[in-house]
Structures are given as structure tokens and as C-alpha cells.
Amino acid sequence: MLAGLTALVALLFVASLLTGPAHVGAVDSLAALFRGQDDMLALVMREIRLPRAILGLLVGAALGMTGAVLQGFLRNPLADPGLIGTSASAGLGAVLAIHTGLASAFALGLPLAALAGAAASVALVLLLAGPRGDALALILAGVAISALAGALTSLVLNLSPNPFAANEIVFWMMGSLADRSMLHVWIAAPIMAAGFLLLWPTRRALDALTLGEDTAASSGIALKGLRLRLVGGVAALVGAATAVAGAVGFVGLVVPHLLRPAVGASPSRLVPASALGGAAVVMAADIAVRLLAPGRDLKLGVLTALVGTPFFLHLILRTRRQTL
């Protein structure tokens, strides 16, 4: 399955590079990636399509992986990457950057402000949950931070004197990979790499947690250290993804559910599968928004929500039938 998902991700990556309003042959487009900088097609491929494809891969992998990790840690199939408040806090940071004009004055002001919001959410979660906070404390702290960040975002929109800034905020919150550059890739990639390094070693502990926290602790799992690694890793991945792509929902919730039956519900196997599956879903959705409405700038987050919501409702109905 992992080999198949890897092949699918590679295929979608190439398809993302070849999808755009300029109708150029596949061979010429791919060859332009290796030509001189003076070639117009080479500039389009390197400065527009390549960053978009790379960010689709990174954002999807980050959301899919964090969804699988959180569902395994909390032993809750309804957990998603926004559960600890990182997405909402990163969104608030970006909204403040747009509202104050920082995003216009400084090219990297918006993603850096979003990352600052994500970092603030980590500090608040750890402060509210406490150093020995259990899973329930993390959830409650995350819900509180998400509610506060959402309220402050609405307040900024309400008080915005500039309708153009309010319009930009609304469109950014819908999520998109359009108009991104390699600068966004260089901002997000190191932070996502750090988050990946924090979460990857937790796979064995997630398997042990399927038997409960007491059993995991008795088998030598340091739960306090695990919680710190998990909060830091999830915040790094989700914060960086939100900083460069806006709010892209349902990927971290839906992808682990699709792949769980194929891995035998083992969290250690589900984590890499969900990372590949999330990358495939986001890249496929980004290709779809360019094909469905090429002139209307259909937002990536809108499409993932439209596709993810019916699946989520189907999941609820199936779960209810199984419990009857």
C-alpha cells in the first residue's frame, strides 16, 4: 500500500506541474525546469508551478500525518489537526498581519505572523494543560484556545475599517496554494521537517497507547515527554501548513479514516500512510480547483470542505449503525 501511495503522490506531483492555463506539452514543460532563467516557460515552471506542487505535497503530508497522530494519541477517530488550537491561532496571526498592513509592507509578514500565532498557541496549551496534563486537559485547552482565536478573528473582521482588507482576510481563510513562491517553501519546509522529526519517533508509543495510558506507562513509555513531543510536532506541522496555505480542512480527519482499514488500525503504520494519503488528497484537490474553475480562483479549502463534509456525515451514520 505504501508503494502504491508513493507512486500516486509522484504521479500527482507531475500532474500538478503540468496543470495550468498555459497549454504547453508535457515534455516541453518538464524540460523547462532545467533550462536557463531567461526562458519564459522556465520561469513559469520554476516560480509558479513548482512551488505550488511542493507546497501541496508538504501541506497535505503535514495535515494527514498530524491527523493520524492525534487520533492515535487521543484514541478518538474524530480528532483532527485543529484540535489543540494551532490552526485557529495561526489564522489569527495571519489575519492580524493583513489587518495591520504588515502583510502588504513585508512580503513574508503574513506567514511569519501565522507562525508566531501557532507558537503562541503551543505556549498557551502547555500553560493551561500543565506539565502533567492528560489527553482530556490537552483537548479542553485546545478547544478554549480555538474558541478564543476564532472570536478574536471575528472581532478583527468586525472592526476592519477597510473593506478590501476584510475581503482579503475572508479569501485567505478559505485556503489556497495559488500565488505562492519558493520563499513560502523555504519558510515552511524547515519547520515541517522539525515537526516530522518530533512526531516520527512517537509511532511505537502510539501503538502502546491503544491499550490505555496506564498500560503504556507500565511498558516504559514516558507520557509527559510524549505529550510535549506531540504538541510541539503537531504545532510545527499544522502551523507551517496554515501559514503558507491558509485553512485547509477535513484532510487530517478524513484521510486516516480512509486508510485505517488497510493498515489494521495500527497507529505506527497509519502515520506514514496518512502522510502520503494527505499529500495525494491535497495535490489532487489543488489540481481540481485549477480545472473546475480556471478563471474564478476556486479556493482549495472550499473544495476539501465540500468533499470532506459528506464523507464525514457518512462516517457518522456508519458508526451509528455499527453501535445499534
C-alpha positions as CSV (number, residue, x, y, z in Angstrom):
1,M,0.0,0.0,0.0
2,L,2.8,2.4,0.8
3,A,4.4,1.7,-2.5
4,G,1.1,2.4,-4.3
5,L,0.6,5.7,-2.3
6,T,4.1,6.8,-3.1
7,A,3.5,6.1,-6.8
8,L,0.2,8.0,-6.7
9,V,1.9,11.0,-4.9
10,A,4.7,11.1,-7.6
11,L,2.1,10.9,-10.4
12,L,0.0,13.8,-8.8
13,F,3.2,15.9,-8.3
14,V,4.0,15.6,-12.0
15,A,0.3,16.3,-12.9
16,S,0.4,19.4,-10.7
17,L,3.5,20.7,-12.5
18,L,1.7,20.2,-15.9
19,T,-1.6,21.8,-14.9
20,G,-2.1,25.5,-15.7
21,P,-3.7,28.0,-18.0
22,A,-0.8,27.8,-20.4
23,H,-1.4,24.8,-22.7
24,V,2.1,23.5,-23.3
25,G,3.2,20.0,-23.9
26,A,4.3,17.8,-21.0
27,V,7.8,17.1,-22.4
28,D,8.4,20.8,-23.0
29,S,7.1,21.8,-19.6
30,L,9.2,19.3,-17.7
31,A,12.3,20.2,-19.8
32,A,11.8,23.9,-19.0
33,L,12.6,23.1,-15.3
34,F,16.2,22.5,-16.3
35,R,16.6,25.3,-18.9
36,G,18.1,28.8,-18.5
37,Q,16.4,31.5,-16.4
38,D,15.7,33.7,-19.5
39,D,13.1,31.3,-20.9
40,M,9.6,32.4,-20.1
41,L,8.3,28.8,-19.7
42,A,11.2,28.0,-17.4
43,L,10.2,31.0,-15.2
44,V,6.6,29.8,-15.1
45,M,7.6,26.3,-14.2
46,R,10.1,27.3,-11.5
47,E,8.5,30.3,-9.9
48,I,4.8,29.4,-10.2
49,R,4.1,25.7,-10.7
50,L,7.0,24.1,-8.9
51,P,6.4,26.0,-5.6
52,R,2.7,25.2,-5.8
53,A,3.3,21.5,-6.3
54,I,5.9,21.3,-3.5
55,L,3.6,23.1,-1.0
56,G,0.7,20.8,-2.0
57,L,2.9,17.9,-1.1
58,L,4.2,19.4,2.2
59,V,0.8,20.7,3.4
60,G,-1.0,17.5,2.6
61,A,1.6,15.3,4.3
62,A,1.6,17.6,7.3
63,L,-2.2,17.5,7.7
64,G,-2.5,13.8,7.1
65,M,0.3,12.9,9.5
66,T,-0.9,15.1,12.3
67,G,-4.5,13.8,11.9
68,A,-3.2,10.2,12.3
69,V,-1.0,11.1,15.3
70,L,-3.7,12.9,17.2
71,Q,-6.3,10.2,16.6
72,G,-3.8,7.6,17.8
73,F,-2.8,9.6,20.9
74,L,-6.3,10.6,21.9
75,R,-7.8,7.2,20.8
76,N,-10.5,9.2,19.2
77,P,-11.3,8.9,15.5
78,L,-12.9,12.3,15.4
79,A,-9.6,14.1,16.4
80,D,-8.2,16.4,13.7
81,P,-5.1,18.7,13.4
82,G,-7.0,21.8,14.6
83,L,-7.9,20.2,17.9
84,I,-5.2,21.8,20.0
85,G,-5.9,25.3,18.6
86,T,-2.9,25.7,16.3
87,S,-4.9,26.2,13.1
88,A,-7.1,28.9,14.6
89,S,-4.2,30.7,16.3
90,A,-2.1,30.6,13.1
91,G,-5.1,32.0,11.3
92,L,-5.5,34.8,13.8
93,G,-1.8,35.7,13.4
94,A,-2.3,35.9,9.6
95,V,-5.5,38.0,10.0
96,L,-3.7,40.5,12.2
97,A,-0.9,40.8,9.7
98,I,-3.4,41.6,7.0
99,H,-5.4,44.0,9.2
100,T,-2.4,45.9,10.4
101,G,-0.8,46.2,6.9
102,L,2.2,44.1,7.8
103,A,1.4,41.6,5.0
104,S,1.5,44.5,2.5
105,A,4.6,46.2,3.9
106,F,6.6,43.0,4.2
107,A,6.4,40.1,1.7
108,L,6.9,37.4,4.4
109,G,4.8,39.3,7.1
110,L,1.8,37.1,6.7
111,P,3.4,33.6,7.0
112,L,5.7,34.8,9.8
113,A,2.8,36.2,11.7
114,A,0.9,33.0,11.3
115,L,3.8,31.0,12.6
116,A,4.0,33.4,15.6
117,G,0.3,32.7,16.3
118,A,1.0,28.9,16.1
119,A,3.9,29.3,18.6
120,A,1.7,31.3,21.0
121,S,-0.9,28.5,20.9
122,V,1.7,25.9,21.9
123,A,2.7,28.0,24.9
124,L,-0.9,28.5,25.9
125,V,-1.8,24.8,25.6
126,L,1.2,23.8,27.7
127,L,0.4,26.5,30.2
128,L,-3.3,25.6,30.5
129,A,-2.9,21.8,30.4
130,G,0.1,21.9,32.8
131,P,3.3,19.9,32.6
132,R,1.4,16.7,33.6
133,G,-1.8,17.4,31.8
134,D,-3.5,14.3,30.4
135,A,-5.3,14.0,27.0
136,L,-8.5,15.5,28.3
137,A,-6.7,18.5,29.6
138,L,-5.0,19.0,26.2
139,I,-8.4,18.8,24.4
140,L,-10.0,21.3,26.7
141,A,-7.1,23.7,26.4
142,G,-7.2,23.4,22.6
143,V,-10.9,23.9,22.5
144,A,-10.6,27.1,24.6
145,I,-7.7,28.4,22.5
146,S,-9.6,27.7,19.3
147,A,-12.7,29.5,20.6
148,L,-10.7,32.5,21.7
149,A,-8.7,32.7,18.4
150,G,-12.0,32.4,16.4
151,A,-13.6,35.1,18.5
152,L,-10.6,37.5,18.0
153,T,-10.6,36.8,14.3
154,S,-14.3,37.7,14.1
155,L,-13.6,40.8,16.1
156,V,-10.8,41.9,13.7
157,L,-13.2,41.4,10.8
158,N,-15.9,43.3,12.6
159,L,-13.7,46.3,13.3
160,S,-11.8,46.3,10.0
161,P,-12.3,49.8,8.5
162,N,-11.1,48.7,5.1
163,P,-13.5,46.5,3.1
164,F,-10.6,45.4,0.9
165,A,-8.6,44.1,3.9
166,A,-11.7,42.3,5.2
167,N,-12.2,40.7,1.7
168,E,-8.6,39.6,1.7
169,I,-8.9,38.1,5.1
170,V,-12.0,36.1,4.1
171,F,-10.4,34.8,1.0
172,W,-7.2,33.9,2.8
173,M,-9.2,31.9,5.4
174,M,-10.6,29.8,2.6
175,G,-7.2,28.3,2.0
176,S,-5.3,28.3,-1.3
177,L,-1.9,27.4,-2.9
178,A,-2.2,30.0,-5.6
179,D,0.4,32.8,-5.9
180,R,2.9,31.1,-3.7
181,S,6.6,31.2,-4.3
182,M,9.8,29.4,-3.3
183,L,10.1,31.8,-0.4
184,H,7.0,30.2,1.1
185,V,8.6,26.7,0.5
186,W,11.8,27.8,2.3
187,I,9.7,29.1,5.3
188,A,7.5,26.1,5.7
189,A,9.9,23.2,4.9
190,P,12.4,23.6,7.8
191,I,9.6,24.0,10.3
192,M,7.7,21.0,8.9
193,A,10.9,19.0,8.9
194,A,11.3,19.7,12.7
195,G,7.7,18.7,13.3
196,F,8.3,15.5,11.4
197,L,11.4,14.6,13.4
198,L,9.4,15.2,16.6
199,L,6.4,13.0,15.6
200,W,8.1,10.2,13.7
201,P,9.6,8.5,16.8
202,T,6.2,8.5,18.6
203,R,4.8,5.7,16.5
204,R,5.8,2.9,18.9
205,A,4.3,4.9,21.8
206,L,1.1,5.3,19.9
207,D,0.8,1.6,19.4
208,A,1.3,1.1,23.1
209,L,-1.4,3.7,23.9
210,T,-4.1,1.6,22.1
211,L,-4.1,-0.4,25.3
212,G,-4.5,2.7,27.5
213,E,-2.2,5.2,29.2
214,D,-1.6,3.0,32.3
215,T,-0.5,0.1,30.2
216,A,1.7,2.3,28.1
217,A,3.3,3.8,31.1
218,S,4.0,0.4,32.6
219,S,5.7,-0.7,29.3
220,G,8.2,2.2,29.7
221,I,6.5,5.0,27.7
222,A,7.3,8.4,29.2
223,L,3.8,10.0,28.8
224,K,5.0,13.5,29.8
225,G,7.7,13.6,27.2
226,L,5.3,12.1,24.6
227,R,2.8,14.8,25.2
228,L,5.5,17.5,24.8
229,R,6.8,16.0,21.5
230,L,3.2,15.6,20.2
231,V,2.1,19.1,21.0
232,G,5.4,20.6,19.5
233,G,5.3,18.4,16.4
234,V,1.7,19.0,15.6
235,A,2.0,22.7,16.2
236,A,5.1,22.9,13.9
237,L,3.4,20.9,11.1
238,V,0.0,22.5,11.3
239,G,1.3,26.0,12.0
240,A,3.6,25.9,9.0
241,A,0.9,24.5,6.7
242,T,-1.7,27.1,7.8
243,A,0.9,29.9,7.5
244,V,1.5,29.2,3.8
245,A,-1.8,27.7,2.6
246,G,-4.5,29.1,4.9
247,A,-7.2,27.0,6.4
248,V,-7.5,23.6,4.6
249,G,-10.0,21.5,6.5
250,F,-11.0,17.8,6.7
251,V,-7.8,16.4,5.2
252,G,-6.4,15.3,8.6
253,L,-9.8,14.0,9.7
254,V,-10.8,12.1,6.5
255,V,-7.5,10.6,5.2
256,P,-6.7,8.5,8.4
257,H,-10.3,7.1,8.2
258,L,-9.9,6.1,4.6
259,L,-6.6,4.3,5.2
260,R,-7.2,2.8,8.7
261,P,-8.8,-0.4,7.4
262,A,-5.9,-1.1,5.1
263,V,-3.3,-0.9,8.0
264,G,-5.2,-2.9,10.6
265,A,-5.8,0.1,12.7
266,S,-2.2,0.2,13.8
267,P,-1.2,3.8,14.5
268,S,2.5,3.2,13.7
269,R,1.5,2.0,10.2
270,L,-1.2,4.6,9.8
271,V,1.1,7.6,10.3
272,P,3.3,7.2,7.2
273,A,0.3,6.1,5.1
274,S,-1.7,9.1,6.2
275,A,1.2,11.4,5.3
276,L,1.3,10.0,1.8
277,G,-2.5,10.0,1.6
278,G,-2.8,13.6,2.7
279,A,-0.3,14.7,0.2
280,A,-2.2,12.9,-2.6
281,V,-5.6,14.4,-1.5
282,V,-4.3,18.0,-1.3
283,M,-2.5,17.8,-4.6
284,A,-5.5,16.2,-6.3
285,A,-7.8,18.9,-4.9
286,D,-5.4,21.7,-6.0
287,I,-5.4,20.2,-9.5
288,A,-9.1,20.1,-9.4
289,V,-9.6,23.7,-8.5
290,R,-7.5,24.7,-11.5
291,L,-9.5,22.5,-13.8
292,L,-13.0,23.1,-12.5
293,A,-12.9,27.0,-12.4
294,P,-9.7,28.2,-14.0
295,G,-10.9,31.8,-14.2
296,R,-12.7,32.1,-10.9
297,D,-9.9,31.2,-8.3
298,L,-11.8,28.5,-6.6
299,K,-10.3,28.1,-3.1
300,L,-8.6,24.8,-2.1
301,G,-10.2,24.8,1.4
302,V,-13.7,25.2,-0.1
303,L,-13.3,22.1,-2.3
304,T,-11.8,20.0,0.5
305,A,-14.8,21.0,2.8
306,L,-17.3,20.3,0.1
307,V,-15.8,16.8,-0.5
308,G,-15.0,16.1,3.2
309,T,-18.3,17.0,4.8
310,P,-20.4,14.4,3.0
311,F,-17.8,11.7,3.8
312,F,-17.8,12.8,7.5
313,L,-21.6,12.5,7.6
314,H,-21.4,9.1,6.0
315,L,-18.8,8.1,8.7
316,I,-21.2,9.2,11.4
317,L,-24.1,7.3,10.0
318,R,-21.9,4.2,9.6
319,T,-20.7,4.4,13.1
320,R,-24.2,4.8,14.4
321,R,-25.3,1.7,12.5
322,Q,-22.4,-0.3,14.0
323,T,-23.4,0.6,17.5
324,L,-27.0,-0.3,17.1
